[in-house]
Amino acid sequence: MKNKQTTHSASSFSLSRIEKKKVKKKTKTSKKKKIWLFTLAIVLIAGLGSYVFRKELLIFGFNNVVAPTIEHTLDGSYVPLENNENAEAPGLQPMANNKDRPFSILLLGTDQRGKENGLSDSIIYTVIRPVDHKVLFVSIPRDSYAEIIGAEKVKGARKETKINAAHSYGGPQMSVDTVKNLLNAPIEYYATINFNGLVGVTDALGGVELPITKVIENKSPDHEKLRIEPNKPIYSGAEALMYVRYREDSDFKRTERQRIFLKSALERMKRVDNILNIQKIIEIAGSNFQTNMKSDFILDLAKRVILEGGTPEITSHMLQGEGRRKDQWYYMLDENDVKRTHELIEIWLNPDSTDTDLAAASADDAA
């Protein structure tokens, strides 16, 4: 009996070890299932959040993933102006004290090659109204005849010539001073992007949508060869560059295409995948981007765009004039329209202006 009991005990002990292994295996499997289910739950919540909690998720991702990684890159693009007197509209507090008030930016698209300043191919005076979620674009044709402020300090520079020469003479500083003088309007910030960087940035966005309904093609032997096919759902960076540079129709239509591209690029930027991919986009822009806006200001502005949702309401105006030949061909600006544009800017920069005020001032200019 004792032997049998001993045998039975040994057998029980042996089964006990097997059972323990089974229990241990089940525990591991259970843990794996929990991890898998937890991961699945996160994915499902993220998917649901794209509909229900989209803003909250985007802001969380922006604050904790995007902002810390691109702040250093943006710091590298910070280049202050040597002199920016009267940058703010009269009576307005500095932006540091009131980030809700309207402010102005001069956007410059350049064809800079190497270390020398290039001509400004695109010149857009911009007013941003953060609270209203509205933007005003005032396009200045690159061939506009203007007084170049500071030209007397540069050997060989012409005091009166095409406004795009200001950037080649004295970079952003001279461009800002010249546009300030032309429009009699304050400029607090500037931002330049070399068109060479536009291709990579656009491709990083996954391309852009452009309303091209017929073939765009340079036919003059004096112009670079380009051809863009119509009715494509998405256009690449190379095609977008050709789109904004094409100039065989008119300067008016050319500046209009530049505004259309900016609006389309902004819309693409706000897609979830591009917001989370913004580090790559900023790195591609890299040395092709320069501004006197500090990184924290840019990040705060970007966050506002995400929170608002939808594309800002954009109003566009192009300075009016006519082509005329002097020593060369110029776009001679209409003085009355320049005065009207100054008044338009004043109303847009006034934080007390109502939607009715803006609409009345911007009549016939809505984009």
C-alpha positions in Angstrom: 0.0 0.0 0.0 2.8 2.3 0.9 4.5 1.7 -2.5 1.2 2.3 -4.3 0.7 5.5 -2.4 4.2 6.6 -3.1 3.8 5.9 -6.8 0.5 7.7 -6.7 2.1 10.7 -5.0 5.0 10.8 -7.5 2.4 10.7 -10.3 0.4 13.5 -8.7 3.6 15.5 -8.3 4.5 14.9 -12.0 1.0 16.0 -13.2 1.2 19.0 -10.9 4.3 20.2 -12.8 2.7 19.7 -16.1 -0.4 21.6 -15.0 1.8 24.4 -13.7 3.5 24.6 -17.2 0.1 24.7 -18.8 -1.1 27.4 -16.4 2.1 29.4 -17.1 1.6 29.0 -20.9 -2.0 30.1 -20.5 -0.8 33.2 -18.5 1.7 34.2 -21.2 -1.0 33.7 -23.9 -3.4 35.8 -21.8 -0.8 38.5 -21.5 -0.2 38.5 -25.2 -3.9 38.8 -25.8 -4.2 41.7 -23.4 -1.4 43.5 -25.1 -2.9 42.8 -28.5 -6.3 43.9 -27.3 -4.8 47.0 -25.8 -3.1 47.9 -29.1 -6.3 47.2 -31.0 -8.2 49.5 -28.6 -5.7 52.3 -29.1 -6.0 51.9 -32.9 -9.8 51.9 -32.7 -9.8 54.9 -30.3 -7.5 56.8 -32.7 -9.8 55.9 -35.6 -12.8 57.0 -33.7 -11.0 60.1 -32.6 -10.4 61.2 -36.2 -14.2 61.8 -36.2 -15.1 62.6 -32.7 -12.0 63.8 -30.9 -9.9 64.9 -34.0 -8.9 68.3 -32.6 -8.0 66.9 -29.2 -5.8 64.1 -30.7 -4.2 66.5 -33.1 -3.3 69.0 -30.4 -1.9 66.3 -28.2 0.2 64.9 -31.1 1.3 68.4 -32.0 2.3 69.4 -28.5 4.0 66.2 -27.6 5.4 64.9 -30.9 5.6 67.6 -33.5 6.5 70.8 -31.7 9.5 69.4 -29.7 11.1 67.9 -32.9 10.8 70.9 -35.2 11.5 73.8 -32.8 15.3 73.4 -33.3 14.9 73.4 -37.1 12.8 76.5 -37.0 15.3 78.2 -34.7 17.9 77.7 -37.5 15.7 79.6 -40.0 15.3 82.6 -37.7 17.0 85.7 -39.2 16.0 89.0 -37.7 15.9 92.2 -39.6 18.7 94.8 -38.9 16.1 97.5 -38.7 12.3 97.3 -38.5 11.1 100.7 -37.3 7.3 101.3 -37.3 6.7 97.6 -37.8 3.4 97.7 -36.0 0.3 99.6 -36.9 -0.2 102.8 -34.8 -1.9 102.1 -31.4 -1.4 98.3 -31.5 0.3 96.4 -28.7 3.4 94.3 -29.4 2.5 90.7 -30.4 4.2 89.5 -27.3 1.5 91.2 -25.2 -1.5 90.4 -27.4 -1.3 87.3 -29.6 -5.0 87.7 -30.6 -4.6 90.9 -32.6 -4.2 91.1 -36.4 -0.6 91.2 -37.7 1.2 91.6 -41.0 3.7 89.4 -42.9 5.5 90.0 -46.1 5.7 86.7 -48.0 8.6 86.5 -50.5 9.2 83.7 -53.1 12.7 83.9 -54.4 14.8 82.3 -57.1 18.0 82.5 -55.1 20.9 80.5 -56.3 24.0 80.1 -54.1 24.8 82.7 -51.5 23.7 85.8 -53.4 20.2 87.2 -53.0 17.9 86.5 -55.9 15.0 88.4 -57.3 11.7 88.1 -55.5 9.6 86.2 -57.9 6.5 86.4 -55.7 5.6 89.4 -53.3 2.5 89.1 -51.2 1.6 91.4 -48.3 -0.4 89.4 -45.8 -2.7 90.3 -42.9 -3.7 87.5 -40.5 -6.6 87.9 -38.1 -6.2 85.0 -35.7 -9.6 85.6 -33.9 -11.6 85.9 -37.1 -9.7 83.1 -38.8 -9.4 85.4 -41.8 -6.4 86.2 -44.1 -5.8 89.0 -46.6 -3.4 88.5 -49.5 -2.3 91.6 -51.3 -0.3 90.6 -54.4 2.3 93.0 -55.8 3.3 92.2 -59.4 7.0 91.6 -59.6 7.5 94.0 -62.4 5.8 96.9 -60.5 7.7 100.2 -61.0 8.7 101.4 -57.5 11.2 103.4 -55.5 13.7 101.0 -54.0 14.4 102.1 -50.4 18.1 101.8 -49.6 19.3 101.4 -53.2 21.7 104.3 -52.8 23.7 102.2 -50.4 24.4 99.5 -53.0 26.9 100.0 -55.8 25.2 99.8 -59.2 21.7 99.6 -57.8 18.9 101.6 -59.4 16.8 103.9 -57.2 13.6 103.4 -59.3 13.1 100.0 -61.0 11.1 96.8 -60.8 10.2 96.1 -57.2 11.5 92.5 -57.4 15.1 94.0 -57.6 14.9 95.1 -54.0 15.6 91.6 -52.8 18.6 91.1 -55.1 20.0 94.4 -53.9 19.5 94.0 -50.1 17.6 90.8 -49.3 14.5 90.8 -47.0 15.5 94.0 -45.3 15.3 96.1 -48.5 12.2 94.2 -49.7 10.4 95.0 -46.4 11.5 98.7 -46.5 10.4 99.1 -50.1 7.0 97.5 -49.7 6.4 99.5 -46.5 7.1 102.7 -48.4 4.9 101.6 -51.4 1.8 100.7 -49.4 2.4 103.1 -46.5 1.7 100.1 -44.3 3.5 98.4 -41.4 5.2 95.1 -41.8 6.0 93.2 -38.6 7.3 89.9 -40.1 8.7 88.5 -43.3 9.1 85.0 -44.6 11.0 84.0 -47.6 11.1 80.6 -49.3 13.4 79.8 -52.2 11.5 78.2 -55.0 14.1 75.5 -55.1 12.7 74.3 -51.8 9.1 74.4 -53.0 9.4 71.2 -55.0 10.5 69.1 -52.0 8.0 70.6 -49.6 5.1 70.0 -52.1 6.1 66.4 -52.6 6.4 65.9 -48.9 2.7 67.1 -48.7 1.8 64.4 -51.1 1.3 66.9 -53.9 -1.3 69.6 -54.3 -4.7 70.0 -56.0 -4.6 72.7 -58.8 -7.5 73.8 -61.0 -5.8 73.2 -64.3 -8.3 72.7 -67.1 -6.1 73.1 -70.2 -2.5 72.5 -71.1 -0.1 75.1 -69.6 3.0 75.4 -71.8 5.8 77.9 -72.5 6.0 78.5 -76.3 8.5 81.3 -76.4 12.1 80.2 -77.1 13.3 82.9 -74.6 11.5 81.1 -71.7 12.4 77.8 -70.0 10.5 74.8 -71.4 7.6 73.7 -69.3 4.4 71.8 -69.9 1.7 70.8 -67.4 -1.1 68.4 -68.3 -4.7 69.4 -67.3 -7.3 67.6 -65.1 -4.9 65.7 -62.8 -6.2 64.9 -59.3 -2.8 65.8 -57.7 0.2 67.7 -59.0 3.8 67.1 -58.0 6.3 69.6 -56.6 7.9 70.0 -60.0 4.5 70.7 -61.7 3.6 73.1 -58.9 6.8 75.1 -59.4 6.0 75.3 -63.2 2.5 76.4 -62.3 3.6 79.4 -60.1 6.4 80.4 -62.5 4.5 80.3 -65.8 4.2 83.8 -67.1 3.2 83.7 -70.8 -0.4 84.9 -70.2 -0.2 87.8 -67.8 1.4 89.0 -64.5 -2.2 89.2 -63.1 -2.9 85.5 -63.8 0.6 84.6 -62.5 0.0 86.1 -59.1 -3.4 84.6 -59.0 -1.8 81.2 -59.5 0.6 81.8 -56.7 -2.3 82.6 -54.4 -4.2 79.4 -55.5 -1.1 77.4 -54.8 -0.7 78.8 -51.3 -4.3 78.1 -50.5 -4.0 74.5 -51.8 -0.8 73.9 -49.9 -2.3 75.2 -46.7 -5.3 72.8 -47.1 -3.0 69.8 -47.7 -0.9 70.8 -44.7 -3.9 70.4 -42.4 -4.3 66.7 -43.2 -3.6 64.5 -40.2 -0.7 62.6 -41.9 0.9 65.9 -42.9 0.6 67.5 -39.5 2.4 64.5 -38.0 4.9 64.6 -40.9 5.6 68.3 -40.4 9.2 67.6 -39.1 10.1 66.1 -42.5 8.5 69.0 -44.3 10.3 71.7 -42.2 13.6 69.8 -42.6 13.1 69.8 -46.4 12.4 73.5 -46.4 15.6 73.9 -44.3 18.0 76.4 -45.7 15.4 77.4 -48.3 13.2 79.1 -45.6 14.1 82.3 -43.7 12.0 84.4 -41.3 12.1 86.8 -38.4 9.2 85.0 -36.7 10.5 83.0 -33.7 9.8 79.3 -33.4 7.3 79.6 -30.5 5.3 82.1 -32.5 5.1 79.9 -35.6 4.2 76.9 -33.5 1.4 78.8 -31.7 0.1 80.0 -35.1 0.1 76.5 -36.4 -1.8 75.2 -33.4 -4.4 77.9 -33.9 -5.0 76.7 -37.5 -5.4 73.1 -36.2 -7.9 74.1 -33.5 -10.0 76.2 -35.9 -10.3 73.4 -38.4 -11.1 74.2 -42.0 -9.1 76.6 -44.3 -9.0 80.2 -43.2 -11.3 82.5 -45.1 -9.0 84.1 -47.7 -9.6 87.5 -49.4 -7.2 88.4 -52.2 -6.4 91.7 -53.9 -3.8 92.4 -56.6 -2.4 95.9 -57.1 -3.9 97.3 -60.3 -2.0 99.0 -63.1 -0.9 98.7 -66.7 2.1 97.7 -68.7 4.2 100.5 -70.1 7.7 100.7 -71.6 10.3 103.2 -70.4 13.9 102.0 -70.6 12.3 98.5 -70.3 8.9 97.1 -69.7 7.3 97.9 -66.3 4.0 97.4 -64.6 2.9 101.0 -63.7 0.7 101.0 -60.6 -2.5 102.9 -60.4 -2.0 105.5 -57.7 -5.7 105.5 -56.7 -5.6 101.7 -56.3 -2.5 101.9 -54.2 -4.3 104.4 -51.9 -7.3 102.2 -51.7 -5.1 99.2 -50.9 -3.6 101.2 -48.0 -7.1 101.9 -46.6 -8.0 98.2 -47.1 -4.9 97.1 -45.0 -5.7 99.7 -42.3 -9.2 98.2 -41.9 -7.9 94.6 -41.8 -5.2 95.5 -39.2 -7.8 97.2 -36.9 -8.8 94.6 -34.2 -12.1 96.4 -33.8 -13.1 95.9 -37.5 -16.3 93.8 -37.8 -17.1 91.2 -40.5 -19.3 93.9 -42.1 -16.3 96.3 -42.1 -14.0 93.8 -43.7 -16.6 92.7 -46.3 -17.3 96.3 -47.3 -13.6 97.2 -47.6 -12.9 94.0 -49.5 -15.8 94.2 -52.0 -15.0 92.5 -55.3 -11.8 91.0 -53.8 -13.2 87.8 -52.0 -11.2 84.8 -53.1 
